[in-house]
Amino acid sequence: MPKKIRELKSMLLKAGCISEPGKGSHTKWKHPLINRKIILSGNDGADAKRYQEKEVMQLLKDIKKAQS
């Protein structure tokens, strides 16, 4: 069962990521320690696409690695 967009956003916020508004339902996410942005599209209640979940998980892994 895919995660909801709001769940991915919550995970990013807990990891210390900063959100910037984008066009429409898009939001840009970045972390101060990582020089990379990811873009999440879709309303909060929508199911996340598989690639969106993978991008978020990879960013969270990179953040954890950078903090240690």
N, C-alpha and C positions, 0 to 999 in steps of 0.2 A: 504494500500500500504506500503510495507516494506521500511525502510530507507536504504540508501546506506552505505557501509562501510565507505566512506569518511565523511559522516555526523556524524557517531558515533565517528570517530577519531577527528573531529572538536569539538564535544561536550566535549570530554575528555581533549583536549588541552585547551579549554576555562576554564575548571574547575581546571586547574593547574596540570594535570597528566603528567607524564614523559613517553616517549616512548623508548623502547629498541628494537633493531632489533631481529627478531627470524629467524627461518629457512623458506626459501621460502617466501610465502606471509603472514606469521605470524608476528604479532607485540605484544610485552608484554607491558602492561600499568600498572603503579602504581602511587600512590599519596603519598607524604611524610607523611601525617597525618593518612593514612590507611595502616595497615599491611596486605595487600592482593594484589595479582596481578590478572589481567584478560588477556586473550589472545584473540586477534581478528585475524581471518584468513580470507583470501579472498582479491581479488584486490579491489582497491578503487571504481571502478564502479559497483561492484557486489552488488546484494541485500543482506542485512544482514539477517541472520537466526533469528527466533523469540527468541531463547535462548540468542543470542548475544545482541539483544536489551534489554532483561530483565537484563542481567548481567551489561550492561552499566548503565541502569536506577538505578539499585540497588546500584552500586558504587557511582553514582552521589548523590543519596539520603544519603548514608553513609558519603560522603564528606561534604555535607551541614550540617548534624547533628554534625559532628566533629568540624566544624568551628564555630558553635554557642555555 
